[in-house]
Amino acid sequence: MELVLLHALPFDGSMWHQQLNLLPGRTHAPTLYEFGDTITEWASAVLDRIQGERLIVVGNSVGGSCGLEMAALAADRIAALVLVDAKAGHRPEPMLRVEVLGMLHEKGVEAAWEKFWAPLFSSSVPLDVLAQATRIATGLPVAAIAKGVNAFHTRTDRDDLLSTLSCPILCISGEHDRAPGVARMTAQARTARAGRLIVLPDCGHYVPLERPEELNSILQSLIHELT
């Protein structure tokens, strides 16, 4: 059994630092931008680099999109899929993509962070958690985050995939998340064959950073269930 942690935008694998000891020596938190320009390339690269045949795949936001693509490519290797505020469906938003990329290139990561990503945290997020998240995001190159934005906005719609997967699919949503939000995550859990929903109170989009202890408890229970 291997645990694969797939990060959200605009972060890298370091956003999972509080989950790295859940399966010592068998936990992977890659930074996805270096794997190519598309979600499919990311998913294929992760599958190639991790040799385990039973993968618990946990993805937050765009990381969940990568996890879904891994399941599309190699369903037999996915022991469980955990979607953390990540939607399977994709409705193209070309104007938003242009807006985000334009701000990144014209005004930099800090401006884009303040407009597009910082507001996705719950209003009750501790200041030290928000400061840590800001350091991670603003420490990354514009080119890396832009690659992530392009990959996210050009991903394949995987709404139909959920009902075909036989593995457990755990949908986790922050109570105050609005991208995709509790309603969408609830619908996904109902669509999946073995779907379950957990809603964390007073939490926004970035559960691994906002509620690490609760997430760790959930993942520990899932690992115990599967081993």
N, C-alpha and C positions, 0 to 999 in steps of 0.2 A: 504494500500500500504506500502510495506517495501522495503528498498534499501539494497542490499547485495553487498559488495565490497570484491572481492577475489584477494589476492595479487599474485605478481610474485615471481619467484626465483631471487635472494636468500634472499628475504625479508620476513617480517611478516606483520600482519595486520596494524602495525603502519605506513606503507608506505602511507596509505590513510588518514593521519591526517588532510589534507586540504579539505577533502570531507565529514567529519563526521557530518557537520551541514546542509547538503542538505535536509535531512528529520529528523529534531530533534526528538529524542526519537524512531525513526523507522529506523535507519541506523545501519548496522551491518558490522564489519570488522574483522572477525575471523582470527586467525592464524591456518592454515590448517594442519600443520605437526602433530599436536597432535591428529588428527582424524583418523589416520590409515596409512597403507602402500600403498594404491592405491588411484587413483583419484575417483574411484567409492565409496570407503569408505568415502572419504572427502565429496563428494556430498551428500551422504545419511545422514551423520552427520549434515551437514549444514541444510538440509531440516527438519531434526528431531528437531533441536534446534530453528528454526525460525517458529513461528506459523502462520504468515500471509499467506493468500491464494492468494495474488497478489504480486509477487516479481519482482522488477526490479533488474536483476542480472548483475553486471559489473565485468568483469574479465580481468586482465592484464596477458598476457603470460600463464603460467601454471594455473593461476586463471581463464582464459578463458576456458581452458580445463575442469576445475571443473564446470564452469557454463554450458558448453555444456552437461556434464554428469548429472547435475541437470535437465536440460531440457529433457534428455533422460528418466530420472526416473519419472518426474512429470511435463510434458509439460503443464498440465492444471493450474499449479500454477505460471507459468512464464508469467508475463505481458509484459516484454521486456528483450532482451538479448543484452548486449553491450560487444563486443569482442574487446579488446584493444591490438593490435599486438598479436593476438592469433589465431592459425590455428586449424581448425577442423580435418584436415587430419593428419595421423601419419605414417611416414615412419621410421621404426626402425633404429637406429644408434648405434649398440652395442659397436663399438670401441670408439665412443665419450663418451658414458656412462662410460665405463671402465676408460677412460682418466680423466674425471671429478672426478669420485669417487677416483681414485688413487691419484690425486693431493690433494683433500680434506683431505684424511687420512694421506698422507705422508708429505705434506707441510702446511696444514692448510687452513682456510677460506681466509686469506688475499691473499695468492698466487693464489688460485682459482678465487677469486674476480678479481684480476688484469688481469688474462689471459682470463677468460670466460665471465664475466658479465660487468665489467667497460667499455670495448670497445663497448658495445651496446648503450651507451649514444651517443647523437650527439656530434660532436667535438666542438660545440658552447655552450654546457651546462655550466651554471655558476659554478664557482668553489665551491661556498657554497652549491649548490644543490648536486654536486658530493660528497662533503665531508659528507653531511648529509646521502646520500645513502650508502656511505662507512661505516659510523658508524652503521647504521641499520644492514647491512649485516655481518660485522665482529663482531658484538655483539651477533650473534646467534651461538648456538652450532653446531659443525661439524655434529653431528648425525642428527639434525633437517634438515639441508640443504641436507645431503646425502639422507635422506628419501624423500625429495622433488625431488631430481634428479632421484631417482628410480621410483617414482610415475609418473613423467613426461615421462620417457623413456619406461614405460610399459603401458601407457594409451591406451584406445580403439580408433581406428580410427572412427571419427564421421563425415566424409565428407558427407555421405548420409543423415545425420540428418537435415542439414540446409534447404533442400527443403521441408521437412515434417512439419516444425514448422510454425504455423500461426501467432505467435506473431512478433512484429517488431524486427528485428535484425540489430543493428547498428554496423558497422565495422569501427573502428578508427585506423588509422595508422600514426605513425610519418613518415615524409617525408624521413628521412635517416635511417629508420629501415631496417634491413636486415634479421630479424628472426621473422616473415616470410617475411616481405617486402610488399611494396605497391601493387605489382602485385598480390600476393596471396590474400591480403585483398580485392582487387577489385573483383577478381574472386568469393570470398565468398559472397560478397554483391550481386553480380549478381545471384548467385545460390539460395540464400534465397528468399522465397516468398515475404517477405516484407523487403528486405534488403536495407540498405543505407550505403554509404561510406563517411567518412570524413578523409581528409589527413591534418595533422597539419605541417606547414612548420618549418624548422630548428629544428626538433625534432627527437629523436631516439626511442628506444624501450620502455622506461619507461615513458609514457605520464603522469601518475599521479604525478610524481616527476618533470618532465621537464616542463610541461605545465599545472599546476594545475588550473589556472584561466580559460583557454580555456576549459578544461575538465569540470569544474564546470558549465560553461555556457551551454555547450552541454547537460549535465545531467539535469540541471534545466529546459531546454526547453522540454526534454523528459518527465520529471515528470509532467510538466504543460500539456503536450499533453495527458497524460494518466489519469489525475485526473479531 
